[in-house]
Amino acid sequence: MLIVAVAAVAAVWFARTRTAGPPPSSLRPTAFEGETMGTTYRVLLARVVPDDRRAELERGVDSVLRDVNARMSTYDETSELSRFNARADTAAWSISAPLAFVLRTSASVHAASSGRFDVTVGPLVDAWGFGPASRPQDTLADSVIARLTQHVGMQWLELRDGAGGSTLAKRDLRVRVDLSAVAKGYGVDLVSDWLAARGEPAHLVEIGGEMRARGRNAAGEPFRVGIEDADPDARRVRFAIGLEDLALASSGNYRNWFVLNGRRYAHTIDPVLGRPVHHALLAASVLHPRCADADAWATALMVAGPDSAWALAQREGLEVALLIAGPSGEVEERLTPGFAARRLSSPDQPPASRTRP
């Protein structure tokens, strides 16, 4: 699936015990991982389970994620979303409850962010060379941008809910929906709900850097996760936070970029202006009860830029951490009180994860 925004987080790390040597078996969590949505996933349970139980859970998680992919992938031509994108009419089309839910979440963040989050931005992402097409050889002309932005905007989608289910229709035949900036977060939520319903209430689920913690880890503490430093040349943890009964998603602009005619172009595209953003915000991390919302808001804040992102977080009651480029190359941290309260002062740091391209 095409990634609209880079995730700048955070690997998962269980808190170390105070004793020397390996922890007792009661503190060794069960973990398993796999591939999904063009990236990887990881599940950590806060308890040890037998091998047959672990295999059962792994099969179940794989099934849940295959279903998400079958509904929301843009790479699978047979997916529910791909079939909608291929339609050449404006008739209402019945869609599944999961797809409708993700579209409603997207529409909510779109409205609250004044259009900074938009799941129809794909054609602009492609045109600027951050999709499957090659990088442009020159800056896109204003006329090209104006032509593309005519077909970008959630006003071109009509989502309706009724007694018989939900329907989706195009008001513009050229509109195309891409849920890459929200589907991974939704997948995290779905897997977490599935595990809790099957007797595993304490766990951490991560897909491509987006994550959600339920309960506490094997040591009885919040799950320790790391926020990656905004350094394009190194992968290291800037600071760690304790995550409990919350989701965390991050987006960043410090890895996926190119230089054209002497100007740096980052991969985050402003769907209103039709151009890559050009501001000092390097990364935004968002805490939220649901990972789908955190995922979407992280992208919206990256589009907004440092001051507008901070104002949005205050207005919407979001707990965020912003990493901002200073005038002399230093990185400024701006954390809301709720995010800062979860920051851990321990010198033990979790390892940094890869940045999602």
C-alpha positions, -999 to +999 in steps of 0.1 A: +000+000+000+012+035-008+025+053+022+015+089+023+033+098+055+065+085+071+062+071+106+090+084+128+084+060+158+092+038+180+102+002+187+087-018+215+107-028+245+097-046+276+109-030+308+141-047+322+140-064+356+163-052+383+180-086+387+211-098+369+209-124+342+178-134+321+144-126+336+124-155+351+100-173+328+070-155+343+084-122+329+092-135+294+066-123+270+053-142+241+060-124+208+053-131+171+055-111+139+047-112+102+042-092+071+011-071+062+002-040+042+037-037+026+054-036+060+057-058+091+036-063+122+046-074+157+025-086+186+038-088+222+018-105+249+025-097+286+024-134+295+039-167+283+015-189+264+020-225+252+032-230+217-001-243+204-019-212+219+007-190+203+002-206+169-035-202+172-032-165+180-008-160+152-031-176+127-060-155+140-040-122+137-029-131+102-065-137+093-076-103+107-049-085+088-056-104+055-092-092+058-081-055+063-059-058+032-086-074+012-108-044+019-084-015+018-054-023-003-046-001-033-021-026-046-045-056-048-067-049-078-094-073-063-097-054-030-129-037-021-113-003-023-095-010-056-128-021-071-145+011-060-116+032-074-119+014-107-156+023-111-165+047-139-199+058-127-214+079-099-238+053-086-240+045-049-220+013-042-226-009-011-195-011+010-185-032+041-188-019+076-150-018+081-144+003+050-173+026+060-158+030+095-124+040+082-139+064+057-159+080+085-128+083+107-110+099+077-138+123+071-139+134+107-101+142+108-104+158+074-131+182+087-114+189+121-081+196+104-095+219+077-087+195+049-051+188+059-058+151+061-073+138+028-075+103+016-079+114-021-045+130-022-029+100-041-027+116-075-006+145-061+016+121-042+022+102-075+028+133-095+055+145-071+073+112-074+065+097-040+043+069-054+052+042-079+061+067-106+096+081-110+107+115-095+098+145-117+127+160-137+114+195-130+091+213-106+055+207-114+039+237-132+011+256-115-012+245-143-005+208-136-010+212-099-043+231-105-055+203-128-047+176-103-061+194-073-095+197-091-099+160-085-086+160-049-109+165-020-133+145+002-162+166-011-160+143-042-170+113-021-205+106-008-207+082+021-242+074+034-254+051+061-288+034+061-308+005+075-294-017+048-258-007+054-234+019+040-229+031+005-202+051-012-204+071-044-181+093-065-191+128-074-160+131-096-151+101-118-114+108-114-113+108-076-092+080-061-092+069-025-060+058-007-062+048+029-025+042+035-023+069+062-051+054+083-054+017+074-024+005+094-037+023+125-071+007+119-054-027+116-037-022+149-070-014+166-087-045+150-059-068+161-059-054+196-097-058+199-094-093+186-067-103+211-087-088+240-118-106+230-099-139+231-085-136+266-053-116+260-061-083+277-025-072+282-005-068+249+011-044+225+004-045+188+026-027+162+022-023+124+048-004+105+055+018+135+019+025+146+011+008+179-015+003+206-009-009+242-035-026+263-028-032+300+008-034+313+038-055+303+051-086+320+068-066+347+036-049+356+047-015+341+035+004+311+050-008+279+082+011+271+084+024+236+109+048+220+103+079+199+129+080+172+152+110+168+147+132+137+181+124+123+182+114+086+216+098+090+211+076+121+185+056+138+184+062+175+158+068+202+154+104+213+134+095+244+111+068+258+076+069+270+054+045+290+024+034+269-007+019+286-042+017+272-033+041+245-023+041+208+007+060+194+013+070+158+040+091+143+048+108+110+080+124+099+096+143+070+133+138+076+140+106+056+119+105+025+127+136+004+147+147-027+164+179-040+152+194-072+166+226-087+183+234-054+152+230-033+143+202-008+110+184-014+096+163+014+071+135+008+042+150+029+019+167+004-005+195+013-038+184-003-051+220-004-020+236-020-011+205-041+026+208-031+051+192-007+051+210+026+079+233+033+082+241+070+103+233+101+082+204+115+103+172+113+081+147+131+048+145+149+037+118+174+001+115+186-014+097+215-051+086+211-074+059+224-077+046+189-047+040+166-067+048+134-073+083+147-037+087+159-025+076+125-047+101+106-039+130+130-001+124+128-004+130+090-026+161+094-002+177+119+027+171+095+008+189+068-001+218+091+035+227+102+048+235+137+026+264+149-006+253+132-001+217+144+004+229+180-028+251+177-047+221+163-036+199+191-047+224+217-080+229+200-087+192+196-074+181+229-047+159+214-016+148+233+013+153+209+051+155+207+065+177+179+101+177+168+110+210+151+141+221+132+157+251+149+176+279+130+210+265+138+202+229+130+192+219+166+159+200+171+134+215+194+109+194+214+074+206+220+053+182+241+018+186+255+014+180+292-002+146+288+026+134+265+053+148+287+038+131+317+045+097+301+081+105+293+105+081+311+137+094+328+153+060+330+187+058+313+177+024+299+165+032+263+146+010+240+161+003+205+151+026+177+129+011+150+130+016+113+113+047+098+084+038+076+091+050+040 
